[in-house]
């Protein structure tokens, strides 16, 4: 698979999928994964929209032990940040029901994290194991890695998920401790997290496992740009992939959608649905609060949401470059950036 370029640096997100195919044992599994990625490529390039979402984000709760300065949880004064101050959680039984529906309608990929820290949920290992038993092509989580001690590492390896991404966003401990959390101040946490990741990889290899593949991520901030080279050198021969991404600033005002006209179309709604911890469903993981609400799992099935007139109109809005004609154009108060749209596609 072709490597992706971002700001003259290599975003190796693409290579993780070829590595997945290489590591899968049976020809049938390799074929199914390749078909899933082919569907994704067609959907993301506006060549085809399928009768079901290819990917689901499932935020099982809105709890995180961090409060990063660039995350809604660390910005309680913003509209989106306020939502995260009240605990929300989808019951385990409802999660299983959603997983079953995903399998029945043809979903290929599920990610159990949005803004939350999945390893903080007491049911996460049971949920992941149930999901992988359904034979989805891709099951993964994003974690800050702080809770991944050896006991949790063994449990996570036993779930047989496809991959895990660790959010680091720094090479220096001082930068990490400044930006990665605001509600806890614990010296030495960066080294602990780094060692947790390295120990997890060593444990995986020691047990003779190839999955989950491990990816580390780096959100570009003004204060960490000079650390990218060292970050890349340190992690490039230790993990399966590295993902670089520009910051989505939740505090900025809306960018005029007319600036996007005939320039870029957001392809997220072509292949995914994102389920928040309160059950609300949005067209992508970077939607803002209730402003792009297209359904709720307690009121609608995923199939009903995907095939609703509201959502089909939303897809058409991007397909035809007609943002200004759609109701969402008048209601959204927060920004989408051209670079953010491109990079979220690269993430997959």
NORZIGI-V786568 format. One record per pair of residues at least 24 apart in sequence whose C-alpha atoms are under 8 Angstrom apart, sorted by the first residue. I is the first residue (numbers start at 0). J is the second residue. D is the distance in Angstrom with one decimal. If there is no record, write none. Layout:
I,J,D + I,J,D
This chain:
3,345,7.1 + 5,243,7.6 + 10,241,6.4 + 10,242,5.5 + 10,243,6.0 + 10,345,7.9 + 11,240,5.4 + 11,241,5.6 + 11,242,6.4 + 12,240,5.9 + 12,241,6.4 + 12,242,5.8 + 12,345,6.6 + 12,346,6.1 + 12,347,6.9 + 13,345,7.3 + 13,347,7.4 + 14,240,7.2 + 15,212,7.6 + 15,239,6.5 + 15,240,6.1 + 19,161,7.8 + 19,212,7.7 + 22,209,6.7 + 28,136,7.9 + 31,136,7.0 + 32,136,5.7 + 32,137,8.0 + 35,107,6.5 + 35,136,7.3 + 39,270,6.8 + 42,266,7.5 + 42,269,5.5 + 42,270,6.0 + 43,266,5.3 + 43,267,7.1 + 43,269,6.4 + 43,270,7.0 + 43,344,7.5 + 44,266,7.3 + 45,266,7.1 + 45,269,7.4 + 45,318,7.1 + 48,269,5.6 + 48,270,7.1 + 49,269,7.8 + 49,270,7.6 + 50,305,7.8 + 50,306,7.5 + 51,104,6.4 + 51,105,6.6 + 51,106,6.8 + 51,270,7.9 + 51,302,6.7 + 51,305,6.5 + 52,105,7.7 + 52,106,5.8 + 52,269,7.6 + 52,270,5.0 + 52,271,5.0 + 52,272,6.5 + 52,305,7.1 + 53,105,7.3 + 53,106,4.8 + 53,107,5.3 + 53,108,6.4 + 53,270,5.0 + 53,271,5.9 + 54,106,6.0 + 54,107,6.1 + 54,108,4.6 + 54,109,5.8 + 54,110,7.9 + 54,270,6.1 + 54,271,4.7 + 54,272,6.7 + 55,106,7.4 + 55,108,6.3 + 55,109,4.8 + 55,110,6.4 + 55,271,5.6 + 55,272,5.1 + 55,273,5.8 + 55,274,7.4 + 56,109,5.9 + 56,110,4.9 + 56,111,6.1 + 56,112,6.7 + 56,113,6.9 + 56,271,7.6 + 56,272,6.4 + 56,273,4.5 + 56,274,5.8 + 56,284,7.1 + 57,109,7.1 + 57,110,6.0 + 57,111,4.8 + 57,112,6.1 + 57,113,7.3 + 57,273,6.2 + 57,274,5.0 + 57,275,6.6 + 57,276,7.7 + 58,111,5.7 + 58,112,4.9 + 58,113,5.5 + 58,114,7.5 + 58,115,6.8 + 58,273,7.9 + 58,274,6.0 + 58,275,5.1 + 58,276,5.2 + 59,88,5.8 + 59,89,5.4 + 59,94,7.4 + 59,111,6.7 + 59,112,7.2 + 59,117,7.6 + 59,275,7.5 + 59,276,5.4 + 60,86,7.6 + 60,87,5.5 + 60,88,4.1 + 60,89,6.2 + 60,115,6.5 + 60,117,8.0 + 60,120,7.6 + 60,275,7.8 + 60,276,4.7 + 60,277,7.9 + 61,86,6.3 + 61,87,5.6 + 61,88,6.7 + 61,114,6.7 + 61,115,4.9 + 61,116,7.9 + 61,275,8.0 + 61,276,5.8 + 62,86,6.8 + 62,87,7.7 + 62,115,5.1 + 62,116,6.3 + 62,119,7.3 + 63,114,7.6 + 63,115,5.0 + 63,116,4.7 + 63,117,7.9 + 63,119,6.9 + 64,116,7.0 + 64,119,7.4 + 65,179,7.0 + 65,180,5.1 + 65,181,7.2 + 65,182,6.8 + 65,183,7.1 + 66,179,6.9 + 66,180,4.6 + 66,181,5.2 + 66,182,5.9 + 66,183,8.0 + 67,178,5.8 + 67,179,4.3 + 67,180,4.2 + 67,181,6.0 + 68,178,5.3 + 68,179,6.4 + 68,180,6.4 + 68,181,6.6 + 69,178,7.3 + 69,246,7.6 + 69,248,7.1 + 69,249,7.9 + 70,114,7.7 + 70,249,7.9 + 71,114,7.8 + 71,249,7.1 + 72,114,7.8 + 73,180,7.4 + 73,181,6.6 + 77,249,7.6 + 77,250,6.8 + 78,288,7.5 + 79,249,8.0 + 79,287,6.5 + 79,288,5.5 + 82,288,7.7 + 87,276,5.5 + 87,277,5.8 + 88,276,5.2 + 88,277,6.6 + 89,276,5.7 + 89,277,6.8 + 89,278,7.1 + 91,122,7.3 + 91,126,7.6 + 94,126,7.8 + 95,126,7.4 + 95,129,7.6 + 98,130,6.5 + 99,133,8.0 + 100,301,7.5 + 101,301,7.8 + 102,133,7.0 + 102,135,7.3 + 104,302,7.2 + 106,135,7.6 + 107,135,5.4 + 107,136,5.3 + 107,137,6.4 + 108,135,6.2 + 108,136,6.0 + 108,137,4.5 + 108,138,5.8 + 109,135,7.9 + 109,137,6.4 + 109,138,5.1 + 109,139,6.6 + 110,138,6.0 + 110,139,5.0 + 110,140,5.4 + 110,141,7.9 + 111,138,8.0 + 111,139,6.6 + 111,140,5.3 + 111,141,7.6 + 112,140,5.7 + 112,141,5.9 + 112,142,8.0 + 113,141,7.7 + 113,275,8.0 + 113,284,6.7 + 116,141,7.5 + 116,142,5.7 + 116,143,7.0 + 117,141,7.4 + 117,142,6.6 + 118,142,7.1 + 118,146,6.6 + 118,147,7.6 + 119,146,7.4 + 124,154,6.6 + 124,155,6.4 + 124,158,6.6 + 125,158,8.0 + 127,158,5.9 + 127,160,7.0 + 128,157,7.8 + 128,158,4.6 + 128,159,7.1 + 128,160,7.9 + 131,158,7.0 + 131,159,6.6 + 131,160,6.4 + 137,161,5.6 + 137,162,7.9 + 138,162,6.9 + 139,163,5.5 + 139,164,7.9 + 140,164,6.4 + 141,165,5.9 + 141,166,7.2 + 142,166,6.3 + 143,167,6.9 + 143,192,7.7 + 144,192,5.6 + 144,195,6.6 + 144,196,6.7 + 145,188,7.6 + 145,191,7.1 + 145,192,5.1 + 145,195,7.2 + 147,195,6.0 + 147,196,7.7 + 147,199,7.9 + 148,195,6.4 + 149,198,7.9 + 149,199,7.5 + 152,199,6.1 + 152,202,8.0 + 156,203,7.0 + 156,210,7.7 + 156,211,7.2 + 159,210,6.7 + 159,211,6.8 + 160,210,6.8 + 160,211,5.6 + 161,210,5.7 + 161,211,4.6 + 161,212,6.3 + 162,210,6.5 + 162,211,4.1 + 162,212,4.4 + 162,213,5.8 + 162,214,7.6 + 163,211,6.2 + 163,212,6.3 + 163,213,5.2 + 163,214,6.3 + 164,213,5.9 + 164,214,4.6 + 164,215,5.4 + 164,216,6.9 + 165,196,7.8 + 165,213,7.6 + 165,214,6.3 + 165,215,4.7 + 165,216,6.2 + 166,215,5.9 + 166,216,4.9 + 166,217,6.6 + 167,215,6.7 + 167,216,5.9 + 167,217,5.9 + 168,216,6.3 + 168,217,3.9 + 168,218,5.1 + 168,219,7.1 + 168,223,7.6 + 169,217,6.7 + 169,223,6.1 + 169,226,6.7 + 169,227,7.8 + 169,230,7.2 + 170,223,7.9 + 170,226,5.7 + 170,227,7.5 + 170,229,6.8 + 170,230,5.3 + 171,226,7.3 + 174,222,7.2 + 174,223,6.9 + 197,237,7.8 + 200,238,7.9 + 212,238,7.8 + 212,239,6.0 + 213,238,5.5 + 213,239,5.3 + 213,240,6.7 + 214,238,6.0 + 214,239,5.7 + 214,240,4.6 + 214,241,5.4 + 214,242,7.1 + 215,240,6.7 + 215,241,5.1 + 215,242,6.3 + 216,241,5.7 + 216,242,4.5 + 216,243,5.8 + 216,244,7.7 + 217,241,7.8 + 217,242,6.2 + 217,243,4.9 + 217,244,6.3 + 218,243,6.0 + 218,244,4.9 + 218,245,5.6 + 218,246,5.9 + 219,243,7.1 + 219,244,6.1 + 219,245,5.0 + 219,246,6.0 + 220,245,7.4 + 220,246,6.6 + 242,346,7.0 + 244,339,7.8 + 244,342,6.2 + 244,343,8.0 + 245,338,7.4 + 245,339,6.7 + 245,342,7.6 + 246,339,7.7 + 247,335,8.0 + 247,336,7.6 + 247,339,6.6 + 248,334,7.9 + 249,333,7.0 + 249,334,7.3 + 250,333,7.9 + 251,333,6.9 + 251,334,6.6 + 252,332,7.0 + 252,333,5.7 + 252,334,6.1 + 253,331,7.7 + 253,332,5.6 + 253,333,4.7 + 253,334,4.4 + 253,335,7.4 + 254,333,7.8 + 254,334,5.6 + 254,335,7.0 + 254,336,7.6 + 256,322,6.7 + 256,323,7.1 + 256,328,7.4 + 257,322,7.7 + 257,323,7.2 + 259,337,7.6 + 260,320,5.9 + 260,321,7.5 + 260,322,7.6 + 261,320,6.3 + 263,337,7.1 + 264,317,5.2 + 264,318,6.7 + 264,320,6.7 + 265,317,6.1 + 265,340,6.0 + 266,317,7.3 + 266,344,7.7 + 267,344,7.4 + 268,313,7.8 + 268,314,6.0 + 269,314,6.6 + 272,305,8.0 + 287,333,6.7 + 290,327,7.6 + 290,330,6.6 + 290,331,5.6 + 290,332,7.7 + 291,327,6.9 + 291,331,7.3
